[in-house]
Amino acid sequence: MDILGNSKWRAMDDKLINLPMDVLNCILDHLPIRDAARTSILSTKWRYIWAGHPKLLLNPNNIVTVTKNDFVGIGNEILLQHIGPILTFYVDISDVHMSQYPNIDRWILYLSRNGLRELRMKNSGVSLYALPSYIFLCEELKHLALCNCIFKPPCGTTGSFHSLKELSLNQVAFKPEVSASIFTASKLETLRLIKCSVAQVVLPMEVKSFGPGKSINFASLFEHWPLISTLFLDGYHLKHLAADSITSALPVKVNHLRDLTLYGINFTDLVQISSILCLLHSSPRVHSLVIWMNVPTVTADNNLVLQYLQERSCMSEEINSLRALKMIYFQGSRA
């Protein structure tokens, strides 16, 4: 009876192992990492399938640990046993103590040598994680999403994100000498900027920013984004986008932009409203506009904004491709 049972198991194992590799990888994609790791005990063949899986997701919720430091240790073991390239790497370091950040640095170094194409790092903790300069060595990187991080200067590395198609930065700070390398990605298609700043002094719990004069001139950078089709900006970055040309269009046409999403918009803020129109005038093919509004101050003086909107000169026949407009949390403002 045992012999028959073993034969059936071997037959089933042979059927699974003979599936195309992309199907096997798809199966592993849908398993938490602890369950994916358990497949290595199914058979000798399965042991190497998981170890060579090109997508890794490290989330404390999917890893059984006793202390927070165990998460970093388990991550070290997983990378040590991995075989082949890691193309996609998701990691949540929210519960990692800053004393363990050197280990995370070594993860980035390892990934930079293994053909990384997508990196998504979540950090909702109180400590900011300073990315090592190894990140600039990921020449094949196409998707980069960061939260609560700091970009260090390149420190001798001259690489840039030549292959980057998607860049999402949430509460990310960087120094001026780093920003140019990030924002001049010529293949960029999607850009998300939320609560980012140019850092001057970085403390364990605080980031102090330069004044408005030191803000990035996004308007001049659009010439480096010929393929950008999706843009997400918050009110802070929107105001600086058209700081030098409030009542006119941007220096270049953003001809491929289709989907525009704006966060934290206040319709009593003349600079923000004029910047929206400036961006639309420069993006004649925008089809969809989504505006997430701040709750406005009802008593605010709307006269300047109303006068501006009522001027026919602020409108343009070029805004003729817009098909969908969605406003969220709209209330209280006549403008």
C-alpha positions, 0 to 999 in steps of 0.5 A: 500500500505504501509502495502504491502511495509513493508511486502516485505521489511521484507521478503527481510530482512529475506532472507538477515539475514538468509544467512550464517554468513560467507556470511554476513561477506563477504558482510561487508568486501567489504563495506567501514566502513561508509557504513558497519556501516549504515547497523545497521539501516536496522533492529534490527538484522542487528545492531548486525551483523555489531557490531560483524564483526571480521574484522575492517578497519579504513582508514581516506579516508573512514570516514567522519571527520571535523578534524584529531582528529575526526578520533581517536574519531570515532575509539574509538566509533567503538571499544566501540560498538564492540561485540565479537572478532576482528580477523583482524584489518587494520588501517592507522594512517598517519594523526594522530597527535602524541599527539593522540598516547596514544589512539592508544595504547589503541586500541592495548590493546583492540585488544590484549584481543580479539583474534587478528590474523592479524594487519596491520598498515600504517604510512606515516606521519612524526612522528614515532609511538612507539608500546606499549608492549601490542603487545607482548600479542597477542599470536594468531597473525599470520600476522603483517605488520608495517610501520614507527613504533618503538618497545618498550622493552617488559616492563615485558611482556614475550610473543612472537610471537609463532603463527606468519606466516607473518612479514612485517616491513617497516622503523621499528626500535627496540631495541636489547632486543626486536629484539630477540622476534620478529625474533625467530618466529618458524612458520614464513613463510614470512618475509619482511624487508625494511629499518629497524634498531636497534634503539639507540636514538629515537627522535620525527623526527629521529632514530639514529642507532647503528654502523654495529657491532650492526646489527642483525646477520640474518644468525644465526636466520635462524635456528629459521625459519624452515618453511620460504618459502618467503623472501623479503630483501633490500640491507642493510639487505642483506649485513649483512645477510652474513657478517660473511661468505661472500664467503661461505654458511649460517650456516644452510640450508634454505630448505623451501625457494621458493620465494626470492625478493631483493630490492635496489641491486647494482651489483657494490657492491661486498658484496651484490653480494657475499651475494646473492650467499651465500643465494642461496647456502644455499637455494637449493630449491629457484624457483623464484628470483626477483631483484629490482636494484638501478640505478648503478654508470656507472663509478664505478670500477666493476673489483672486482665484475667481478673477483668474478663472473668469479671464478668458485668457486663462482658458485655451482651446488646446484643452480639447482632449480631456474626456474624464474629470474627477474631483474628490473631497470637493466642498466649500470653495466657490472657485 
